[in-house]
């Protein structure tokens, strides 16, 4: 009994075998990937000799400087230091670059707190994108909720863009998206886990599309990736994303404006419900109708009118429906005719509701016979104005 007790105590009192002191850990919170040799991609301070012959990438890691975080968030004045260190190296593979970084960093790179993976458009459109993102998906240290961004221009520039009061640019990017989670101009499925699932199911996907400035970053839409080779084929801008989200029912909040007589008015959308109906299941002549019902309020108007008059609200609702058709048809044309990629949710609808039909068309949905591009998509909107918000007519 005594021996058993001693054995149990030894087990309970044993320390963690893989414990790491925080001072020895290099927390990587963001990674930016550019093509080596691109404009402004080289720097004498952080360059590592890249292998010759094969396509090489320049990767920038944003590593937290623990000793500077508290100082960076303290009182303003001289002597403050950055709370992070952007260190870059070049290589053919991610593991190769990680080894280069580890050989130069005083701390062991650690990725479990990573918030952002950024690819330049040049990388996103290259054949190597699939292999690069595969590293992040495979690594046990990577979190599946890490957001993926495509940067217009150099990706590493976005790892330096942040307002003065933000200590870590990678966290700044994550905070922007958190503020826009209910935005009508952001497609929510832009995390590593979402992209992995869509790649496995051979479906097209999107990633957040950003433009960096000197002290801020703008979310301008979503980059679109083809299911065929997982390469970026184009981008949906703000209105395209808005139209796409109306189609899929992922339009959480937003406002649209339309011309009303000699002025304009703004319609604040509070509720969206969309449904897809298959009218003709013939693959060569596939016809679907997308019904979109929206509810909302008139938030402002620059035209005097009596909103209590029966015909006025009907006129406004008709104008709103016309704007809904414009936004959604714009998104359909972009996806169906220009990019030939289905990020509208039609493949999910068919696979769930008509599995036998989907099995027969899935290999030719975006390639081969390209049934998606040939599908006849009709939009039927219905708008309701719940409140007009008027005091005296429209003033």
N, C-alpha and C positions, 0 to 999 in steps of 0.2 A: 504493500500500500504506500509506504514511504517512497519507494522507488518510482512508483507511478505518479505520485504527487510531484516529485522532483522533475520527472520528464515533462509533465504538463506545464510546470512553471518555466522550464527552459524554453519550451515552444512559445509560450505567451510573452516572455521577456526578450525574445529574439528580435532584433531590429529589422527594418525593411532591407532586404538584400539588394534592391535596386535603388535605394535612396540616393538622391542627388542634392547637394547643397545648392541653394538658390543662387549663390554667388558664382557658381560654376556653370550655370545654365544660360545659354543664349536664346532668349525667347524671340522666335521669328513670328512677327504679326502680319507681314505682308510680303508677297513675292511678285516681282514684275519681270516679264520675259519679253525680250526684243531680239530681233535678228542681229547677229554680230556684224559689224561693219556698216550698220544703218547710220544715217545722219545723227550726229550728237550722241552716238552710242558708246564712244570710246572716251576714256579718261585716263591720264597718266597715273592718277592716284590709285585707281582700283582695278587696273587692267591685269588680266592673267593671259599668258600666251595660249591662244586657242589652237587646237589640232588643225592641221591643214588637210585639204582634200574633200572633206565632207561639210555639209551645212552645219554651221555652228550658231549657237544662241548666246545672247548675253543676258544673264539673270542677276537681278538685284534683289537682295534680301534686306528687309527692314528689321533690324535687331534692336530690341529694347535695351537701353542703358539704365539699369536699375538705380545706380547711384545718382543719376541726373534727373530722374522723374520728379522727385520731391522738390529739387532745386528749381526745375523748370516750371513747376506750378506755384512757386513761392512768390515773393514780392518782386516787382520789376526793378531792374537796376543792372549794373555791370556785373560781369563774372558768370552770368547764366550760361549753361550749356544745353545742347539739344538732348532731348530725352530718348533719342534713337540714333542709330548709325546705319546708313544705307551702304552696304558692301556689295560689290559686283565682281563677277568672274564670268569667263566664257568656257563653253564646252559643247560637246555633241549630245550629252545626256544630262538629266537632272542629277543623278547620283554622282556623276563626274564633277559637276559644279559644286555640289554639297561638300565633296571632299576637298575641293580647292578652298571653299569658304572656311571649312573646319581647320584647315592648315594655316589660315591667316587670322582667325578669330581667337580671342583669349577665352571664349566660352564655347561649349558644345551646342551646335544648332538644335533647337527644340521647337517642333511645329504644332504642338497641341493647342496653342492659343492663337493660331493663325486666323485672321479675319478676312483676308482678301487675296485672290490670285488674279493678277492682271496680265493680259496678253495684248501686245500691239496688234493692230489690224493686219499688219504684214505677217505676223506669226499665225494669227487666227485663220488666215487664208492659205497657209502653207500646208504641205502634206504632213509635216511633222507635228501638227497640233494634236492629233489623236494620241500620239505616243507621249507627248509632253503632259497632257492632262491625265493620261493613264497613270503617271507617277503619283499624282496627288490622290487619285482614286484608290490606288493599291496601298499607299503608305499607311501603316497602322496609327501613325501620329496625326494624320489629317482628319479633321472633323467634316462630316458630310454636309453640315450647314454652312461651310465656308462659301462665301459668295464669289462668283466668277465674273470678271469684268473684261470687256474689250475696249481698249483705249485708242482713240484717234490720235495718231502720232506716236511718240515714244512712250511706252508703258511706264518706264522708270520715272518719268516726269510727274506722274500721278502720285508717286510715293513721296513726293516732296511738297505737294500742294495741300495746304491746310490753312485755315484762319490762325491768327497769332495766338489765340487762346486754346488751341487744340494741340496737345502734346504729341500725339501719334497720328500721322496722316492715314494709316491703315484703319484706325478706329474711326476717324472722321468719315471715311467712305461708308463704313458700316452704319454709322449714326445717320447719315443722309438717307440711306435706304430704309432704316427703321422709321424715319419720319414719313417716308413715302409708301409704306406698306399698304396703305389704303388708297393710294393714288391710282387714277384711271390710266396713267401713262407709264406704268411699270408692270412688266409681266412677272408674277411672283416666282415662277419656276426658274431661278437663275443660281441655284446652289449646286455644289458638287454632287450631292445625292440625287437631285432631280436630273441633272445632266447624265449621270451614270445610268439611271433607270431608262432614260430615253435612248441612250446609245445601245443598251442591251436589247431594247425592243425595236431597234432600227427605225426610230422616229426622229424627225427633225426637232431641233431645240433652239433655245435662245439664251443669250447672256447679256448682262447689262452693258449698254454702250455709253461711254463717258468721254468727255472732253476736258482735259485739265487746263486750269489757268495758273496764274502765279500764286494765288492764295486761296483758290477754291477749285472745285470740280463740279461740272454740270452733267446731270443725267439727261442724255438727249434721246433715249429710246432703247431699243434692244437689237443686238446683233443676231442675225439668223444663220443657223448652221444646217447644212444639208444632211439628210439621213444616209445618203449614199457613201460619202467619204468623210463625214464629220468636219467639213471645212466651212468657213464663213462664206456665204454667198451674197450677203448684203445686209442692210439694216432697216428696221422699221423706226420711223421717227415718232414724235409725240402723238400726232394725229393717227398715224397707222396703228400704234399700240392701243390708242383709245378705241378705235374701230374694232380691233381684234378682241379686246376685252369685252366689248358689248356683245360680240358674237358668242364668246365662250361663257358669258355670265360672270366674269371676274372683274367687272367694273364696280368697284366698291364705293367710290365717291368722286364727284367731279361736277363740272358745269359746262354747258355748251351755250353758245350765243348764236343768234340768228337775226336777220333783218326783219323788222316789223314796220310796215308802212314807210314812214320817213325816218325812222330811228332804228335802234337795235334793242334787244332784250336778252337777259341771261336766265337760263333755266338750270337750277341746281338739282341734280339728280340724286335722289335718296334711296332708290331701290331699282334693281335691274333683275329681270328674269328672262332667260333665253332658252329656247328649245329647238331641237332639230327634228325634222320630219323627212323621211325618205319617201319621195314621190314615185321614183322609177328606179328599181334595183338593177337594171341592165347595165353592166359595167361600161359598155361603150357609150351609153346614154344616161349616165347616172344623174338623177335630179334630186336636189334637196332643197327644202324650204326652212329658213331660219327665222323663227318668230322671236321678236324682241319686245318685251313689255317694260316700260320705264315709268316710274312715278317720281314726282319732284315738285319744286316750288319755283315761282318767279321771284328771283332774288333782286333784280333791278331791271328798269326799263327807261328808255330815253324817248318814249313816245307817249303822249297823252292819250288815254283811252279809258273807256268805262268797262272795267273787267267784270262787272256784274251783268253786262249785256250778254245774252245767250250766245250770240255769234262770235264775240271777241275771243273767248276761251277756246272755242272750236278752231278759230283761225290760228291762234297761237299753237295749239296742239298739232295742227297740220304742218306748221312751219318747223316745229321740233322734229316731227317724223321725217320731213325732208332732209333735215340735218343729220339725223340718225342714218338714213340711207346713204348720204354722201360719205360719212365717216366709215361705215362698214364696207361699202362697195370699194372704197379706196384701199382698204386693208385687203380685201379679197383679190383685187387686181394685182397688188404688190406681191402677195404670196402665190397666187395661182399662175399668173402670166409672166411676171418679171423674175421671181426667184424659184418658182416651181417647187416650193416646199410647203408642206402642210403644218403650220403652227396654229391653225384655226380650230383644232379639236375634232375634225371630221373623222380621222383615223380611229381615235378613241371611241367615238360614237358608233362607228360601224363594227369595231371589234367587240363591243359590249352588247349592242342590240342585234346585230346581224353577223354573228361569228362565222357562219358558213360562207356568207358573201365576202367577208373580210379575208378569209383564208384564200379565196379564189383571186383576190385582187391585190393583196398586200405586196407581193413581189413586183408588181407593176404599178404601184400607187404613185410614186414620184419618178420612177425610172421605167425603161422599157416602153410599155403602152401609155404610161403617164395618165392613168385614169383620173388622178386628182386635177390635173390641168384641164381635162376635158369635161369635168363635172359642171352641171348647170346649177348655180347657186343663186337662189332668190331670197331677198331680204324683205320681211314683212314686219314693219315696226308699229307699235301702238304706244302712244304717249298720253299720260294723264297728269293734269295739273291739280295738285291737292289744295294749294293755297296760292293766292295771287299777291298777298302781302300789301294791299293798297290801303291808303287812308282816305284820300280824296282822289277819286279816279286813279290815275297812274302816278300821282305825285305823293 
